[in-house]
Amino acid sequence: MTQLSVITINLNNSAGLKKTIESVVSQTFQLFEFIIIDGGSTDSSGKVIEEYSKHLTYWVSEPDCGIYHAMNKGIKVAKGRYCLFLNSGDWLVKHTVLADVFSENLTADIIAGDVYYYDNQRNTIQWHVVSPDVLSAKILFQGSLPHQSTFIRRALFENIGYYNESLRIASDWLFFVEALLEKGCSYTHYQGVVSYFNMDGISCNPATDSLPKREQLSVLQQKYPLFLADYDRLAHLEEQSNRWSESREYLVFTYFQKIGLIQAGVFCLRLFRFLKRKMAFSR
């Protein structure tokens, strides 16, 4: 049985696509299919896809209507028990990571691992984002699970619905809210880093920096108006906490990275985040 469908969407990012593909086809795990949905790229992405076509279960290159339309196209042809959305430019952390995840025989509807945010301008890990051990409405309203490190049972899309294509960047967040809070789907945290997230994309672009919060706020106004007061308070506390810790987190982590002590840097990041949560809860 196909355990996993790795779905990669791409538009005019041939270098990033090649990096993503190489990290997938080099996996020691074999029980997966690989799907590429290209939005009709005009760069050399087509050549990259052709170069690796023997490793692909399905691919298409044609104009689409945005990120979530492309992701939905991938879901509709997927046959794996789980889906992993690894978009072009993101890559799996090591050759054995899929084997490591599936060796644990996890059965939850949604399995979220950790992610490294990678800054291509500095060629360094900017943040190590750890998924929560236990999910709550507060956590989901403050942020989202990292889709490039999250395994979603494919049947959920049939039961709950596909991604909302009217949103540009927050539809995966909305899906997690609906699946985990409304439908009560099961969740577990895989204790390990699954992927690197390339920070060159839309979600880290200064020009669209406020877009995720705007879209989340719009969804809350329409679907969850009773949570709006709590959401505003959480956003305010998050802003205060970020001002207190952002520079310290980055400086400490990059220092340990430069001297080769990555794990020590990760420990310090976790310590900073623990203290940040303590500050928020004490208010």
C-alpha positions as CSV (number, residue, x, y, z in Angstrom):
1,M,0.0,0.0,0.0
2,T,1.2,3.5,-0.8
3,Q,1.7,5.1,2.6
4,L,2.4,8.6,1.4
5,S,1.8,11.1,-1.4
6,V,4.5,13.8,-1.6
7,I,2.9,16.7,-3.4
8,T,5.2,19.5,-4.7
9,I,3.8,22.6,-6.4
10,N,6.0,24.9,-8.4
11,L,6.0,28.0,-10.5
12,N,9.1,29.4,-12.2
13,N,11.5,28.1,-9.5
14,S,13.6,25.6,-11.3
15,A,16.6,25.7,-8.9
16,G,14.3,25.3,-5.9
17,L,12.4,22.5,-7.6
18,K,15.5,20.6,-8.3
19,K,16.6,20.8,-4.7
20,T,13.2,19.6,-3.5
21,I,13.1,16.7,-6.0
22,E,16.6,15.5,-5.1
23,S,15.7,15.4,-1.4
24,V,12.7,13.3,-2.2
25,V,14.1,10.8,-4.7
26,S,17.1,10.1,-2.4
27,Q,14.9,8.8,0.4
28,T,15.5,5.3,1.7
29,F,11.8,4.9,2.3
30,Q,10.0,3.4,-0.8
31,L,6.3,3.3,0.0
32,F,5.4,6.7,-1.4
33,E,4.4,8.3,-4.6
34,F,5.7,11.7,-5.9
35,I,3.4,14.2,-7.5
36,I,4.5,17.5,-9.1
37,I,1.9,20.2,-10.0
38,D,3.6,22.9,-12.1
39,G,1.7,26.1,-12.9
40,G,2.9,26.4,-16.5
41,S,6.4,27.6,-15.7
42,T,8.2,29.6,-18.3
43,D,11.7,29.0,-16.9
44,S,13.6,25.7,-17.0
45,S,11.3,23.9,-14.5
46,G,10.0,21.8,-17.4
47,K,13.5,20.5,-18.1
48,V,14.0,19.7,-14.4
49,I,10.7,17.7,-14.3
50,E,11.7,15.8,-17.5
51,E,15.1,15.0,-16.0
52,Y,13.5,13.3,-13.0
53,S,10.3,12.1,-14.7
54,K,11.1,8.4,-14.1
55,H,10.8,9.1,-10.3
56,L,7.5,10.8,-10.6
57,T,4.1,9.1,-10.3
58,Y,2.3,12.0,-11.8
59,W,3.1,15.4,-13.0
60,V,1.4,18.2,-15.0
61,S,2.4,21.6,-16.2
62,E,-0.4,24.0,-16.9
63,P,-1.7,27.4,-15.6
64,D,-3.5,27.2,-12.3
65,C,-5.4,29.7,-10.1
66,G,-2.9,29.9,-7.2
67,I,-1.2,27.9,-4.5
68,Y,-4.3,26.2,-3.1
69,H,-5.7,25.4,-6.5
70,A,-2.4,23.7,-7.3
71,M,-2.4,21.8,-4.0
72,N,-6.0,20.6,-4.5
73,K,-5.0,19.3,-8.0
74,G,-2.4,17.3,-6.3
75,I,-4.8,15.9,-3.7
76,K,-7.3,14.8,-6.4
77,V,-4.7,12.5,-8.0
78,A,-3.1,11.3,-4.8
79,K,-3.5,7.7,-3.6
80,G,-1.3,7.6,-0.5
81,R,-2.7,7.1,3.0
82,Y,-1.1,10.5,4.0
83,C,-0.2,13.6,2.1
84,L,2.9,15.7,2.6
85,F,3.0,19.1,0.9
86,L,6.7,19.9,0.1
87,N,6.6,22.9,-2.1
88,S,9.4,23.8,-4.5
89,G,12.4,25.2,-2.6
90,D,11.7,23.3,0.6
91,W,13.6,20.0,1.1
92,L,13.6,17.0,3.4
93,V,16.1,17.2,6.2
94,K,17.9,13.9,5.6
95,H,17.7,10.8,3.4
96,T,16.1,8.6,6.1
97,V,13.6,11.1,7.5
98,L,10.5,9.4,5.8
99,A,11.7,6.0,6.9
100,D,12.1,7.4,10.4
101,V,8.6,8.9,10.5
102,F,6.8,5.8,9.2
103,S,8.9,3.4,11.3
104,E,7.0,4.7,14.4
105,N,3.7,3.4,13.1
106,L,1.9,6.6,13.9
107,T,-1.8,6.5,13.3
108,A,-3.1,10.0,14.0
109,D,-5.1,11.9,11.4
110,I,-2.5,14.7,11.4
111,I,1.2,14.1,12.3
112,A,3.3,17.3,12.6
113,G,7.1,17.2,12.8
114,D,9.4,20.1,13.3
115,V,10.9,22.4,10.7
116,Y,14.0,24.5,10.1
117,Y,13.4,28.0,8.6
118,Y,16.3,28.5,6.2
119,D,17.5,31.9,5.2
120,N,19.0,31.6,1.7
121,Q,20.5,35.1,1.9
122,R,22.6,34.3,4.9
123,N,22.9,30.5,4.1
124,T,21.9,29.7,7.7
125,I,19.0,28.3,9.7
126,Q,17.0,31.2,11.0
127,W,14.7,29.4,13.3
128,H,14.0,25.9,14.5
129,V,10.2,25.7,14.8
130,V,9.0,22.9,17.1
131,S,5.4,21.7,16.6
132,P,3.3,21.5,19.8
133,D,3.0,18.2,21.7
134,V,-0.6,19.1,22.5
135,L,-2.8,21.3,20.4
136,S,-5.3,23.9,21.7
137,A,-7.5,26.6,20.1
138,K,-5.0,29.2,21.5
139,I,-2.1,27.6,19.7
140,L,-3.9,27.3,16.4
141,F,-5.2,30.9,16.6
142,Q,-1.7,32.1,17.2
143,G,-0.2,30.2,14.3
144,S,-0.3,27.1,12.2
145,L,1.3,23.8,11.7
146,P,4.2,23.7,9.2
147,H,2.7,22.1,6.1
148,Q,6.1,21.0,4.8
149,S,6.6,18.9,7.9
150,T,3.0,17.7,8.5
151,F,1.5,14.5,7.3
152,I,-2.3,14.7,6.7
153,R,-4.5,11.7,6.3
154,R,-5.7,12.0,2.7
155,A,-9.3,10.8,3.6
156,L,-9.7,14.0,5.6
157,F,-9.9,16.1,2.4
158,E,-12.7,13.9,1.2
159,N,-14.6,14.1,4.6
160,I,-13.9,17.8,5.5
161,G,-13.3,19.4,2.1
162,Y,-10.4,20.6,0.1
163,Y,-8.3,23.8,0.6
164,N,-10.2,27.0,0.3
165,E,-9.0,28.5,-2.9
166,S,-10.3,32.0,-2.2
167,L,-7.5,32.5,0.4
168,R,-4.0,33.2,-0.8
169,I,-1.9,32.0,2.2
170,A,-4.1,31.0,5.2
171,S,-6.1,28.1,3.7
172,D,-3.8,25.4,5.3
173,W,-4.3,27.1,8.6
174,L,-8.1,27.1,8.1
175,F,-8.0,23.4,7.2
176,F,-6.2,22.6,10.5
177,V,-8.7,24.6,12.5
178,E,-11.6,22.9,10.9
179,A,-10.1,19.4,11.1
180,L,-8.7,19.6,14.7
181,L,-11.1,22.0,16.4
182,E,-14.4,21.5,14.6
183,K,-14.2,17.8,13.6
184,G,-12.0,16.6,16.5
185,C,-9.5,14.8,14.2
186,S,-6.6,13.1,16.1
187,Y,-3.1,14.7,16.2
188,T,0.3,13.7,17.3
189,H,3.7,15.4,17.3
190,Y,6.6,13.6,15.6
191,Q,9.6,14.4,17.7
192,G,12.0,15.4,15.1
193,V,12.8,17.8,12.2
194,V,11.2,16.7,8.9
195,S,12.1,19.5,6.5
196,Y,13.8,22.8,5.7
197,F,11.4,25.7,4.8
198,N,12.8,28.0,2.2
199,M,12.1,31.6,3.5
200,D,12.1,33.0,-0.1
201,G,8.4,32.3,-0.5
202,I,5.3,34.4,-0.2
203,S,4.8,33.8,3.5
204,C,8.1,35.4,4.3
205,N,8.0,38.2,1.8
206,P,7.9,41.6,3.5
207,A,5.4,42.8,0.8
208,T,2.9,40.2,2.0
209,D,4.0,40.0,5.7
210,S,0.6,41.0,7.1
211,L,-1.4,38.9,4.7
212,P,-1.6,35.7,6.9
213,K,-3.0,37.7,9.8
214,R,-5.4,39.6,7.6
215,E,-6.8,36.4,6.1
216,Q,-7.0,34.7,9.5
217,L,-8.8,37.7,10.9
218,S,-11.3,37.6,8.0
219,V,-12.0,33.9,8.6
220,L,-12.5,34.5,12.3
221,Q,-14.9,37.3,11.6
222,Q,-17.0,35.1,9.4
223,K,-16.7,31.7,11.1
224,Y,-15.6,32.2,14.7
225,P,-16.7,35.7,15.8
226,L,-16.7,34.7,19.5
227,F,-13.0,34.2,19.4
228,L,-12.1,37.6,18.1
229,A,-11.5,39.2,21.5
230,D,-9.1,36.4,22.5
231,Y,-7.4,36.6,19.1
232,D,-6.7,40.3,19.5
233,R,-5.3,39.8,23.0
234,L,-3.1,36.9,21.8
235,A,-1.8,38.9,18.9
236,H,-0.9,41.8,21.3
237,L,0.9,39.5,23.7
238,E,2.8,37.8,20.8
239,E,4.0,41.2,19.5
240,Q,5.3,42.1,23.0
241,S,7.0,38.8,23.4
242,N,8.6,38.9,20.0
243,R,10.1,42.4,20.7
244,W,11.6,40.9,23.9
245,S,13.2,37.8,22.4
246,E,13.6,38.1,18.6
247,S,17.1,39.5,18.6
248,R,18.3,37.4,21.5
249,E,17.0,34.2,19.8
250,Y,18.7,34.9,16.5
251,L,22.0,36.0,18.0
252,V,22.4,33.1,20.4
253,F,21.4,30.5,17.7
254,T,23.7,31.9,15.1
255,Y,26.6,32.0,17.6
256,F,26.2,28.3,18.4
257,Q,25.8,27.5,14.8
258,K,29.1,29.2,13.9
259,I,31.1,27.3,16.5
260,G,29.5,24.0,15.4
261,L,27.2,23.4,18.4
262,I,23.8,23.2,16.7
263,Q,22.1,21.2,19.5
264,A,23.2,23.8,22.1
265,G,21.7,26.5,19.9
266,V,18.5,24.5,19.6
267,F,18.3,24.1,23.4
268,C,18.7,27.9,23.8
269,L,15.9,28.5,21.3
270,R,13.6,26.2,23.2
271,L,14.6,27.9,26.5
272,F,13.8,31.4,25.0
273,R,10.4,30.2,23.7
274,F,9.6,28.6,27.1
275,L,10.3,31.9,28.8
276,K,8.3,33.8,26.2
277,R,5.3,31.5,26.8
278,K,5.7,32.1,30.6
279,M,5.7,35.8,30.0
280,A,2.5,35.6,28.0
281,F,0.6,33.3,30.4
282,S,1.6,35.5,33.4
283,R,-0.2,38.6,31.9
